[in-house]
Amino acid sequence: MTTEKDMESDTRQMFVETAARLFAAEATREVINGFEKGTWPAALWRQVEEAGLPWAAVPEEAGGAGGTIGDLMAVLREAGRHAVPLPLAETGIGAMIAAQAGLTPPPGPLALVIGDAGAPLRIGGGKVTGAASRVAFASVADNIVAVAPGEAGTAIAVVPRAAVKIEAKQGQSGEPYDDLRFDGATASATAPLSISPDRVLELAALARTNQMSGAADRVLAITTQYSKERVQFGRSISTFQAIQHLLAELATYVAAVAAAARTAARDAEEGDGSFAIMAAKTQAGEAAHKICAMAHQSMGAMGFTYEHILHHYTRRLWIWRRDYGSESYWGAKLGRALAEAGPDALWPSLTASRLAT
């Protein structure tokens, strides 16, 4: 007898296999480098759109693929593993929360803006006011999904890109990280939102963490393969004890990020998952610079060349550390939450989450 859990596993496997096959074939080095030089990968976006990947966590009645947030996170791990130069995380989270608010997510790529102290936004009267900085993919998105205080609690607004003043900027990863001014921009749709901006920030951090997990996994694979192929003093450098120790330590950090990302994805799917999300983004951020440093150290000069693909992943890991809260931000928030809960809550909080399998 097929259970609901089996059906979820089959659905997720279908998403993962579709994403892996599509990204491996179409997210090529030429496409990634071309995007960094200003060429939007329209064919790649069309294919991921046709596969339903950006709307993996959107219900079918809202035009989505009918999957779960865990399915979306699995897709994002594959996207990180292939350095896909598309706003899949932003579109996936933006579309999911729009659907939760009763809106039909618009087609095309989305950017995501979350109002907080650093992005003082207001939504009211069908308009969005305020500004935001470092908004990923805003200059290439069709619409901006804004989450901010509204007239009666948190609200969500979908704003066409043409209605927003955008100062286009390029991040260290080669992808857009733009500054926006809304200045009373007219939204195409607005609705009250039952979750807070802080919760949306958690979901966005969860998405980035899973992308980081995929990218870290690819860094390990690239570095390991290079060490097997690189010959020095008549033998592969993978046989050198120093390189073996370096790769073992690198693998440990990659495994830690993977476990944290999968656990947080599972906890978010099964319940709130806030503790696991905060811990996972902190873990990923702290490990990212170590992963990048060890990979470049083991590959030497070759790893620093533009012609090699390693930089597609290490540059993204460096910049993704900051996105939707750095390790310092989430570590401090996690510490405050544990301190406020009191000493009796510490051990249960640390042991409540099972290791991801």
DRENKE-763727 format. One record per atom (N, C-alpha, C, CB): residue in three letters; x negated, y, z. Coordinates in steps of 0.02 Angstrom, whole numbers, plus 50000, padded with zeros to 5 digits. Glycine has a CB too. Example, Ala and Ser with C-alpha at 12.3 -4.5 7.8 and 13.67 -1.06 7.14 Angstrom:
# DRENKE-763727
Ala493404971650390Ala493854977550390Ala493404983550390Ala494354977650452Ser493584988850354Ser493164994750357Ser493555000250394Ser492964997050286
END
This chain:
# DRENKE-763727
Met499574994050000Met500005000050000Met499565006250000Met500485000150062Thr499695010749954Thr499295016949949Thr499535022049999Thr499335019849877Thr499095024450042Thr499275029350092Thr499165036450066Thr498875028250156Glu499445041250103Glu499355048350085Glu498615050150086Glu499755052850132Lys498245047350134Lys497525048850138Lys497155046150078Lys497235045850203Asp497355040150053Asp497045037349993Asp497175041849933Asp497315030349979Met497785044549928Met497955048849873Met497545055249875Met498705050549874Glu497435057949937Glu497015063849944Glu496305062349920Glu497005066250017Ser496045056449938Ser495365054649918Ser495315053949843Ser495145048049952Asp495825050949812Asp495825050149740Asp495855056949705Asp496415045749717Thr496275061349732Thr496335068049703Thr495665071849708Thr496885072049739Arg495355071349766Arg494715074849775Arg494185071949729Arg494485074349848Gln494165065449722Gln493685062349678Gln493785064749606Gln493735054749682Met494405065649587Met494555068049520Met494295075149511Met495315067849506Phe494415079449561Phe494155086349558Phe493395086349553Phe494375090249620Val493065082349595Val492335082249597Val492055079649531Val492085077849655Glu492325074249505Glu492075071449442Glu492175076249384Glu492415064849427Thr492755079549382Thr492885084449329Thr492405090249333Thr493615086949334Ala492315092949394Ala491865098649403Ala491145096749387Ala491915101249476Ala490915091149411Ala490215089049400Ala490085088149326Ala490055082549438Arg490535084949291Arg490445083749220Arg490445090249180Arg490995079049193Leu490925094649196Leu490985101049160Leu490395105549174Leu491625104549180Phe490195106249237Phe489645110649254Phe488985108149225Phe489595111349329Ala488875101649227Ala488245098849200Ala488185100249126Ala488215091349214Ala488745099949090Ala488725100849018Ala488725108148997Ala489315097348986Glu489075112349034Glu489195119149010Glu488825124749049Glu489915120549012Ala488675123649113Ala488315128749152Ala487565127949141Ala488495128349228Thr487355129149080Thr486665128049061Thr486215133849083Thr486605127048986Arg485565132749079Arg485085138049095Arg485205144249052Arg484365135549086Glu485375143048988Glu485485148648942Glu486105152648962Glu485565146048870Val486625149148984Val487235152549006Val487115156649069Val487805147449019Ile486745153749116Ile486605157249179Ile486165163349166Ile486265152449229Asn485635162449128Asn485195168149113Asn485555173449072Asn484575165649075Gly485995171149027Gly486375175848986Gly486845180149028Gly486775172148934Phe487145177149078Phe487585181049122Phe487195186349160Phe487955176349172Glu486595184649182Glu486185189549218Glu485995195349173Glu485555186249245Lys486005194149107Lys485845199549060Lys486465203049033Lys485445196749001Gly487045201349061Gly487655204949044Gly488155201449000Gly487465211149012Thr488055195048985Thr488515191348942Thr488975187048985Thr488125186948891Trp489615188848986Trp490105185149025Trp490215178348992Trp490775189049030Pro490165172749029Pro490235166049001Pro490975164348990Pro489905160849047Ala491275167448940Ala491995166648927Ala492185159448914Ala492205171048868Ala491775155848876Ala491945148948860Ala491935144548923Ala491455146148808Leu491455145748966Leu491405141849028Leu492005143349073Leu490755143449066Trp492185149749079Trp492765151449120Trp493405148249092Trp492855159049125Arg493485148449027Arg494075145548996Arg494135138149012Arg494065146648920Gln493575134749012Gln493585127549025Gln493735125949098Gln492915124449005Val493455129849144Val493605128449215Val494325130349231Val493125132349261Glu494585135449195Glu495275137449203Glu495745131949178Glu495405144049166Glu495585129249120Glu495995123849092Glu495985117649136Glu495745122149021Ala495435116549171Ala495385110849216Ala495725112049283Ala494655109149228Gly495935118249295Gly496285120049356Gly495835120749417Gly496785114949370Leu495185121049407Leu494725121149464Leu494785127349509Leu494015120749439Pro494885133449480Pro494945139249525Pro495565139049569Pro494945145549485Trp496065135249549Trp496695134949586Trp496795128049618Trp497285136549541Ala496235125049638Ala496275118349668Ala496695118249731Ala495575115849684Ala496685123649771Ala497045123849834Ala497705127749830Ala496615127049887Val497935129049769Val498575132549759Val499125127449745Val498515137749701Pro499695127849779Pro500235123049767Pro500475123149694Pro500825124549813Glu500735117549672Glu500965116949603Glu501535121849589Glu501195109849589Glu501975123049638Glu502535127649626Glu502315134849616Glu503015127249684Ala501685136349637Ala501405142949626Ala500935143149565Ala501025145349688Gly500945137649526Gly500535137449466Gly499845134449475Gly500465144249438Gly499725131449535Gly499065128749549Gly499015121249535Gly498885130049619Ala498455118349559Ala498325111249547Ala498605106849602Ala497575110149542Gly498865109849656Gly499185106049709Gly498725102449756Gly499635101149678Gly498085104449759Gly497615101249804Gly497585104749872Gly496925101149773Thr497065103449909Thr496975106149977Thr496365110649979Thr496925100450029Ile496275113950035Ile495665117950043Ile495045113550043Ile495705121950109Gly495115107350066Gly494555102650062Gly494365101049990Gly494715096250099Asp494865100649947Asp494735099449876Asp494355105349846Asp495395098249837Leu494585111449864Leu494245117449838Leu493515117649862Leu494615123749861Met493395115849925Met492705115949950Met492275110849914Met492705114550026Ala492565105149896Ala492185100149858Ala491995102749790Ala492585093649851Val492445106349757Val492295109549693Val491745114749700Val492935112849663Leu491775118549755Leu491275123849765Leu490585120949780Leu491485128349822Arg490555115149811Arg489895111949821Arg489595110149753Arg489965105649865Glu490005107749708Glu489755106249641Glu489555112649604Glu490295102449600Ala489935117949613Ala489755124349582Ala489085126849607Ala490305129549595Gly488965126349672Gly488315128249700Gly487765123849675Gly488335128049775Arg487905117449666Arg487405112649642Arg487195114149570Arg487675105549646His487615117649532His487455119349462His487365126749451His487995116649416Ala487335130749505Ala487235138049500Ala487735141249451Ala486525139649478Val488355139149455Val488865141449407Val488965149049416Val489545137649418Pro488865152949363Pro488905160249369Pro489615162849361Pro488455163449317Leu490065160449402Leu490775162449399Leu491035163749470Leu491195156849364Pro491545167949477Pro491835169249543Pro492315163849565Pro492185175949544Leu492085157649568Leu492525152149586Leu492735152549660Leu492185145549573Ala492285154349704Ala492455154949774Ala492965160549785Ala491825156149817Glu492825166349755Glu493265172149762Glu493955170749733Glu492955178249729Thr493965167749673Thr494605166249642Thr494975160949681Thr494485163949570Gly494615155749704Gly494935150349741Gly495255152749805Gly494435144949756Ile494875156649845Ile495145159149909Ile495685164449896Ile494575162049953Gly495555168949850Gly496045174249835Gly496705171449811Gly495765179049783Ala496675166549766Ala497285163449740Ala497645159549794Ala497125158849681Met497275156149837Met497575152149890Met497965156449939Met497035148149928Ile497665161949962Ile498005166150011Ile498575170149978Ile497515170850045Ala498505171849914Ala499055175149878Ala499665170549876Ala498845177149806Ala499535164149862Ala500085159249860Ala500395158449929Ala499825152549833Gln499975158549982Gln500245157950050Gln500695163750067Gln499665157550101Ala500575169650036Ala500985175550048Ala501595175750003Ala500575181750037Gly501685170549962Gly502275170249919Gly502175173449851Gly502845173549952Leu501555175349835Leu501415178249770Leu501185172749721Leu500875183749775Thr501295173949657Thr501035169449606Thr500345172149586Thr501515169049544Pro499815168449599Pro499145170949582Pro499085172549507Pro498605165849601Pro498795178249490Pro498725179949420Pro498195175649386Pro498545187349412Pro498245174749321Pro497705171149285Pro497075175249282Pro497935169249214Gly496535172049265Gly495895175549258Gly495505175849322Gly496005182449232Pro494865177949318Pro494435178249377Pro494655183649426Pro493715179449356Leu494555182249490Leu494735186949543Leu494125188849584Leu495275183949589Ala494125194849611Ala493645196949662Ala494035197549727Ala493285203649644Leu493685197349783Leu494005197349849Leu493715202849892Leu493915190449883Val494165206949920Val493965212349966Val494345211350031Val494115219449935Ile493975211350086Ile494275210250152Ile494155216450194Ile493995203850187Gly494685219850214Gly494615225950253Gly494375224650323Gly495275229650255Asp493855228150344Asp493595227850412Asp493235234450425Asp493115221650423Ala492835234550477Ala492485240750494Ala492035243050437Ala492065239850557Gly491765238350397Gly491325240050342Gly491695241550277Gly490845234650331Ala492335239850275Ala492745241050215Ala493425243550238Ala492805234550170Pro493465250150257Pro494085252850285Pro494625253650231Pro493955259450319Leu495045248750224Leu495575248750174Leu496255249250207Leu495535242450129Arg496745251750168Arg497435251850190Arg497865249950131Arg497635258850218Ile498405246250145Ile498885244350094Ile499565246950115Ile498895236550083Gly499875250650071Gly500535253450088Gly500855256650028Gly500475258450145Gly501515256150023Gly501875259249968Gly501665256749900Gly501775266549971Gly501435250549898Gly501225247749834Gly500545250149810Gly501725249249782Lys500175253349855Lys499525256049837Lys498985253949887Lys499545263749833Val498365254249864Val497795252549907Val497335258649910Val497405246249880Thr497135260549970Thr496675266149979Thr496065263750017Thr497015271950015Gly495505267250006Gly494895265550041Gly494345263449994Gly495025260050091Ala493805260750024Ala493215258849985Ala492935252350012Ala492685264449986Ala492515249249972Ala492175243049992Ala491515242549955Ala492615236749978Ser491015239749987Ser490355239049956Ser490175231649949Ser489825242749997Arg489715230249904Arg489455223449892Arg490015218449879Arg489045221049952Val490455220149833Val491005215649816Val490785211249758Val491655219649798Ala490725204849770Ala490465200249720Ala490945199749660Ala490355193249750Phe490665200349601Phe491005199249537Phe491565204249522Phe491295192349536Ala491605209849558Ala492155214449546Ala492155217249475Ala492115220249595Ser491575218749448Ser491535221849382Ser491705217149325Ser490865224649371Val491755210549339Val491935205849286Val492595202349301Val491385200649276Ala492915204049357Ala493555201049375Ala494125204549339Ala493665201249451Asp494655200949326Asp495255203949297Asp495655207749350Asp495695198649264Asn495655204949412Asn496025207949467Asn495625207549531Asn496705204549476Ile495775212349576Ile495465212349642Ile496005210449693Ile495155219449659Val495875205349734Val496315203549788Val496065207049851Val496355195749798Ala496485211449879Ala496295215249939Ala496715212949998Ala496385222849927Val496385211850054Val496715210050117Val496535215450167Val496505202850143Ala497045218750196Ala496915224350240Ala497545225850281Ala496715230650199Pro497475230250331Pro498065232350369Pro498585235450322Pro497875237250425Gly499215233550334Gly499765236350295Gly500235240350338Gly500145230750260Glu500835241250315Glu501325245350352Glu501585241850413Glu501895247350306Ala501565235150413Ala501795231250471Ala501375225050477Ala502555229450464Gly500755225750498Gly500305220150503Gly499865219450442Gly500695213850514Thr499545213650436Thr499095212450380Thr499485211650315Thr498665206150393Ala499195214350261Ala499515213850195Ala499005211650144Ala499835220550175Ile499255209050089Ile498835207150032Ile499075210949971Ile498845199450020Ala498605213049929Ala498775216549868Ala498355213949810Ala498675224149876Val498655213449752Val498305211549691Val498255217949649Val498665205649652Val497635220149636Val497525226449601Val497145225149536Val497135231449645Pro497415227449479Pro497045226649416Pro496375230249419Pro497455229349357Arg495875227249390Arg495205230349391Arg495215237349363Arg494715225949351Ala495615238649312Ala495625245249280Ala495875250649327Ala496075245049219Ala496225248849381Ala496485253849428Ala495985255749482Ala497115251249460Val495395252449482Val494895253449534Val494275256749504Val494705246749567Lys493985261449540Lys493355264549520Lys492785259949543Lys493275271749549Ile492395257649496Ile491875252749510Ile491185255449492Ile492005246249472Glu490735255349540Glu490025256749528Glu489675249949522Glu489715261149585Ala489545247949460Ala489265241249447Ala488545240849472Ala489295239549372Lys488395235549509Lys487725234249534Lys487575226949527Lys487655236549607Gln486935225249523Gln486735218349517Gln486375216149580Gln486285217349455Gly486585210449606Gly486265207749666Gly485625203949650Gly486745203349703Gln485285201849702Gln484665198149694Gln484765191649656Gln484355196549762Ser485365188949659Ser485515182749624Ser485615183749549Ser486125179449653Gly485655190149528Gly485785191649458Gly486535192349444Gly485495186249414Glu486955191249494Glu487675191849487Glu487905198649512Glu488035186249525Pro488495201049491Pro488735207649512Pro488895207949586Pro489345209549472Tyr488665213249619Tyr488855214949687Tyr489005222449687Tyr488295213149740Asp489645224149675Asp489835230949656Asp490135234849714Asp490325230649600Asp490095241449709Asp490425245949757Asp491085248349726Asp489955252049775Leu491615248349767Leu492275249949742Leu492585255849780Leu492735243949747Arg492985259849743Arg493415264849773Arg494115263849745Arg493155272249760Phe494605263249791Phe495285262049769Phe495675268449757Phe495655257749821Asp495595273549801Asp495895280149790Asp496635279749771Asp495515283949736Gly497025276049810Gly497725275349796Gly497885271249734Gly498025282149788Ala497475266149722Ala497575261849663Ala498245258249668Ala496995256749655Thr498615258149613Thr499265254749612Thr499165247249605Thr499695257549555Ala499465243549651Ala499425236249649Ala499955233349603Ala499495233349720Ser499795227849571Ser500295224449531Ser500755220149574Ser499955219949478Ala500525218449635Ala500935214649682Ala500665215649752Ala500945207149663Thr501105216049801Thr500915216349871Thr501385211849911Thr500925223649898Ala501165209949970Ala501575205750014Ala501275205850084Ala501645198449987Pro501685204950135Pro501395203950203Pro501035197250206Pro501955204150257Leu500515196950247Leu500115190950253Leu500135188550325Leu499385192150230Ser500255182150334Ser500335179450401Ser499675178250437Ser500715173050398Ile499115178350401Ile498465177350432Ile498085184050434Ile498055171950395Ser497625184650480Ser497265190950490Ser496685191650441Ser497005191450562Pro496435197850432Pro495825198550392Pro495235194450419Pro495615205850390Asp495195193650485Asp494655189550514Asp494715182350490Asp494685189850591Arg495325179850485Arg495415173050462Arg495225172350388Arg496135170750473Val495405177250348Val495215177150278Val494455177350271Val495535183050240Leu494135181250315Leu493395181550314Leu493115174650331Leu493135186850364Glu493415171150378Glu493185164350394Glu493245159750334Glu493595161550452Leu493805160150298Leu493905155850240Leu493405157450185Leu494615156550213Ala493255163950176Ala492755165850126Ala492065163450147Ala492755173550116Ala491915163850212Ala491265161350237Ala491225153750227Ala491175163150311Leu491765150250237Leu491785143050226Leu491625141550153Leu492465140150245Ala491925145350108Ala491795144350036Ala491065145350019Ala492225149049994Arg490765150750045Arg490055152050031Arg489615146550061Arg489845158950058Thr489785144250120Thr489385139050152Thr489365132750109Thr489665137450221Asn489935130950080Asn489955125050038Asn489565126049973Asn490675123150023Gln489585132149945Gln489165133549888Gln488425133049907Gln489315140549860Met488245135549965Met487555135149989Met487345127849998Met487475138950054Ser487795123650022Ser487635116550030Ser487465113349963Ser488215112850063Gly487865114849912Gly487725112149845Gly487065114649817Gly488275113849798Ala486925121149826Ala486305123949801Ala485695121049837Ala486305131549808Ala485755120249903Ala485205117349942Ala485065110149920Ala485375117450018Asp485585106449906Asp485495099549883Asp485115099349817Asp486175096149876Arg485275104149773Arg484925104349708Arg484205106549717Arg485295109149660Val484065111049763Val483375113049777Val482965107049798Val483355118549832Leu483245102949842Leu482885096949864Leu482755092249805Leu483295093249918Ala483255091249762Ala483165086749705Ala482635089349657Ala483835085949667Ile482635095849644Ile482145098849599Ile481445098149627Ile482305106249586Thr481375099649692Thr480725099549724Thr480445092449727Thr480765102549794Thr480875087649743Thr480665080749747Thr480435078149679Thr481225076349774Gln480815079749627Gln480645077549559Gln479975080549537Gln481195079349510Tyr479885086949552Tyr479255090249533Tyr478655086949567Tyr479275097849550Ser478735085249630Ser478185082249667Ser477995075349639Ser478355081549742Lys478475071949609Lys478335065549578Lys477975066349511Lys478975061549569Glu478135071749476Glu477855072749409Glu477185076449410Glu478345076749367Arg477065080549460Arg476455084549463Arg475865080149484Arg476545090549512Val475355079949443Val474765075849456Val474175080249473Val474605071349395Gln473845078549527Gln473235082249546Gln472745077149576Gln473405087949598Phe472105078049558Phe471585073349579Phe471755066249558Phe471475073749655Gly472095065649501Gly472235059149473Gly472835055449501Gly471655054949482Arg473225058649543Arg473825055349569Arg474375060449583Arg473655051449633Ser474985057849587Ser475565062049600Ser475505065549668Ser476215057949596Ile475695071949671Ile475635075449734Ile476135072749786Ile475735082949724Ser476635068949763Ser477105065949810Ser476775060849855Ser477685062749773Thr476175058649837Thr475815053849879Thr475395057349932Thr475375049449835Phe475335063949929Phe474945067649978Phe475345068250043Phe474745074749951Gln475025066950098Gln475385066950162Gln475675073850178Gln474915064850218Ala475325079150162Ala475585085850176Ala476235087250138Ala475045091150159Ile476255085150075Ile476855086050034Ile477425081650060Ile476705084449960Gln477265075650081Gln477775071150108Gln478085074050171Gln477465064250123His477675076950214His477935080150275His478375086050257His477365082350321Leu478165089950208Leu478545095850187Leu479225093750159Leu478155099950135Leu479225088750116Leu479855086350087Leu480315083250139Leu479715081250031Ala480025079850188Ala480435076950241Ala480775082350282Ala480015072450286Glu480405087650298Glu480705093150336Glu481225096750294Glu480155098150358Leu481085097750230Leu481565100850184Leu482215096850182Leu481265101550114Ala482145090250176Ala482735085850173Ala483145086350238Ala482525078650161Thr482805087350294Thr483165087850358Thr483605094050359Thr482655088150416Tyr483335099750337Tyr483735105950335Tyr484315105350286Tyr483285111850316Val484195102350229Val484725101450179Val485285097050207Val484445098450114Ala485095091750241Ala485585087250270Ala485995090750324Ala485245080950299Ala485675095050363Ala486025098650416Ala486545103350387Ala485525102450459Val486355106950333Val486825111450300Val487415107450271Val486475115550245Ala487255101850240Ala487785097750209Ala488275095250262Ala487475091850172Ala488015092750318Ala488445090250371Ala488885095850400Ala488035087050427Ala488585101650410Ala488965107250438Ala489515109550389Ala488505113050454Ala489345110050325Ala489825112350275Ala490405107450268Ala489475113250207Arg490255101050265Arg490795096050258Arg491235095650321Arg490485089150243Thr490915096150378Thr491305096150440Thr491775102050444Thr490845096050501Ala491525107950427Ala491935113950428Ala492505113550378Ala491515120250414Ala492365110750318Ala492885109950268Ala493435105250293Ala492585107350201Arg493215099750323Arg493705094950350Arg494115097950406Arg493345088750374Asp493785101550452Asp494155104550508Asp494635109950485Asp493665107450559Ala494445113750434Ala494895118850407Ala495505115650373Ala494535123350358Glu495395109750344Glu495935106250311Glu496415103150362Glu495665100850265Glu496145100750417Glu496545097250466Glu496845101950519Glu496135091950500Gly496575108050524Gly496825112650575Gly496525119550564Gly496665110150645Asp496365122850619Asp496075129650614Asp495355129450590Asp496125133150682Gly494935125650626Gly494235124850606Gly493795130850617Gly494215122950536Ser494015135850655Ser493625141950663Ser492935140650693Ser493995146950707Phe492905136550745Phe492265135050778Phe491785131950727Phe492375130350838Ala492025127050690Ala491595123550642Ala491375128150586Ala491955117550612Ile491815132750564Ile491635137350511Ile491095142150534Ile492255141350487Met491175144950593Met490675149650620Met490005146050628Met490905152550687Ala490025140050654Ala489405136250664Ala489075134450598Ala489545129850704Ala489485132750548Ala489225130650483Ala488895136450446Ala489775127650440Lys489215142350447Lys488915148050412Lys488275150250447Lys489415153950409Thr488265149750513Thr487655151350551Thr487105146350533Thr487795151150627Gln487275139950532Gln486785134750515Gln486515135650445Gln487105127750521Ala486965136950397Ala486755137750327Ala486305143850318Ala487365138450282Gly486485149350351Gly486075155350345Gly485375154450374Gly486415161050378Glu485345151350432Glu484695150250464Glu484265145450425Glu484785147650535Ala484575140450394Ala484185135450357Ala483985137850288Ala484585129050351Ala484365142550260Ala484255144350190Ala483555146950176Ala484755149650169His483315151550219His482645154350205His482105149150214His482515160350250Lys482205144350260Lys481715138950269Lys481715134350208Lys481875134950333Ile482305132750183Ile482365128450124Ile482015131650064Ile483105127150107Cys482145138050054Cys481835141549997Cys481085141950005Cys482125148649990Ala480855143550065Ala480135144250076Ala479765137650065Ala479995146850147Met480035132250090Met479705125750083Met479715123350011Met480045120550128Ala480265124649976Ala480305122649905Ala479775126249864Ala481005123949877His479725132849874His479235136649835His478525134849856His479345144149844Gln478415133449920Gln477755131549942Gln477535125049910Gln477735131050018Ser477985120149908Ser477805113549881Ser477705113749806Ser478325108449899Met478045118449771Met477985118849698Met477435123649675Met478645120849668Gly477205127849722Gly476665132349704Gly476885137549652Gly476085128549677Ala476425139449609Ala476545144849561Ala477115143149513Ala475915146149521Met477195136849495Met477715134949448Met478415136949473Met477705127449436Gly478525136449538Gly479185138149566Gly479355145449563Gly479215135749636Phe478855149749551Phe478965156949548Phe479075159449477Phe478395160549581Thr479025155249428Thr479105157449359Thr479835157949341Thr478745152749312Tyr479995162749298Tyr480685163649276Tyr480905157849232Tyr480765170249237Glu480435154749198Glu480595149349152Glu480845143049189Glu479995147649110His480635142249251His480855136449289His481545137849320His480345134649344Ile481945132649332Ile482625133749356Ile482675134649432Ile483055127949336Leu482125133649469Leu482165133949542Leu482465140549566Leu481475132849572His482285146049533His482515152549556His483265153449550His482165158049517His483595149649506His484325150049501His484645148349567His484575145349446Tyr484315144149606Tyr484595141749669Tyr484325145549729Tyr484465134349677Thr483675146749730Thr483385150149788Thr483615157349792Thr482625149849786Arg483685160749736Arg483925167749738Arg484645167949763Arg483875170949668Arg485045163149743Arg485735162949768Arg485765161449842Arg486145157849729Leu485355156849865Leu485335155349936Leu485135161549976Leu484865149549951Trp484655165249952Trp484435171249988Trp485005176249995Trp483845174449951Ile485375177349942Ile485895182549944Ile486535179949976Ile486035185149875Trp486675173449967Trp487295170649997Trp487255170650073Trp487405163549971Arg486655170850101Arg486595171350174Arg486985177350201Arg485855171950194Arg486985182850165Arg487315189050188Arg488065189050175Arg486995194950155Asp488275185450125Asp488975185950104Asp489465183650157Asp489085181950040Tyr489975187650168Tyr490515185950215Tyr490255184350284Tyr490915180050189Gly489755188150305Gly489475187450372Gly488825183550372Gly489965184150417Ser488295186750395Ser487635183450399Ser487625178650458Ser487075188650405Glu487065175050465Glu486995170650523Glu486985174550588Glu486365166450516Ser486735180650587Ser486745184850647Ser487455186650666Ser486315191250637Tyr487855188450616Tyr488555190350628Tyr488935184450658Tyr488885192750563Trp488905178650625Trp489295172950648Trp489015170050712Trp489335167650594Gly488345170250720Gly488055167750781Gly488275171750842Gly487305167750776Ala488295178450833Ala488515182750888Ala489255181650903Ala488385190150870Lys489655180850851Lys490365179750861Lys490495173050895Lys490735180050794Leu490115168050875Leu490185161450906Leu489975161750979Leu489745156350868Gly489445165250994Gly489215165951063Gly489715169551106Gly488555169651065Arg490015174951080Arg490525178651118Arg491135174151133Arg490745184951079Ala491345170351082Ala491925166051091Ala491795160851146Ala492105162551026Leu491195157951146Leu491035152951197Leu490975156051266Leu490385149251179Ala490675162151268Ala490605165551332Ala491285167351362Ala490175171751325Glu491745169651320Glu492405171551344Glu492805165451366Glu492785175351289Ala492675159751334Ala493035153651352Ala492815150851419Ala492945148251299Gly492225152751442Gly491985150551507Gly491575144151504Gly492565149551553Pro491205142651557Pro490745136851556Pro491095130151548Pro490345136751620Asp491715129551573Asp492065123151568Asp492255121351497Asp492685123251611Ala492275126351452Ala492475125151383Ala491875123651338Ala492845131151356Leu491265124751362Leu490675124151319Leu490585117051293Leu490055126351357Trp490545112251337Trp490415105351315Trp490985102551271Trp490305100751375Pro491615103451290Pro492155101051246Pro492135104251177Pro492815102451278Ser491955110651174Ser491915114051109Ser491365111151066Ser491795121651118Leu490795109551096Leu490235106851058Leu490355099651036Leu489605107151100Thr490755095951072Thr490845088851057Thr491505087351023Thr490795084851119Ala491935092351013Ala492595091150984Ala492565089050911Ala493025097250991Ser492085091950873Ser492045090450801Ser491655084050789Ser491725096350763Arg491945079650751Arg491595073550730Arg491105075250674Arg492095068150706Leu490585071350667Leu490135072250610Leu490495070450546Leu489495067950618Ala490385074450493Ala490715072950429Ala490455066450400Ala490595078750378Thr490895062750370Thr490695056450339Thr490825056650265Thr491065050450370
END
